[in-house]
Amino acid sequence: MFRPPPADLRDRHPLIFTAAKAHAWFRSYRAGRDAVYFGRHGFHRWDAPNGEFGVLYLAADEYCAFMESIGRGALRTRFIPAIQLRQARLCKVGFSRDLRLIDFAGSGGLTRMGAEGSVSSVSGYGNSQRWSQALKSHPSKPDGIYYRSRFDPARMACALFDACARQVKILEDCGTWAEQPRTLGAILDHYGFGTDL
């Protein structure tokens, strides 16, 4: 059974992670789509249940960006087709001010809010989306959620609420994954993936 947000959530004091404006984050996305996109479709973990607000997903490093977008689909086959690496792009993203994220990755962060690790790791997203909606309306006015990647818990990611959309900017368009042989090679070796690139 998954723990829903507790009735007294608004009275709880979250652990806050400061996403410094000096730090670059990473986003992997399909070529031809917007690099900075606050989705409202309800397809992803921290999306609003009924599209009430948009959510942008970022990774703290290239490894996390790869696993959260491309690698997750190859866990059984261990193989990444070259066409997929040519159709996905990577960019670096920054902020015009420090962002305040509710910390679900650090020690004590989940417990303070009455949550457990499954909120960022289970396959079904219904409960996570309820949490996202509740956290967005918390009196601490967070800009988003800081959490561990489901596919590599040693790596961190964040989900930003669209209220901070004007603070998000693209720092660098890195090109497609296929155009980054050194970075891609290191990632594929690290996770044991093969490719026909």
Beta strands, then each sheet from edge to edge (+ up, - down):
strand 1: 16-19
strand 2: 25-30
strand 3: 55-59
strand 4: 79-80
strand 5: 88-95
strand 6: 99-103
strand 7: 144-148
strand 8: 156-161
strand 9: 168-176
strand 10: 194-195
sheet 1: 1+ 6- 7- 8+ 3-
sheet 2: 2+ 5- 9+
sheet 3: 4+ 10+
end
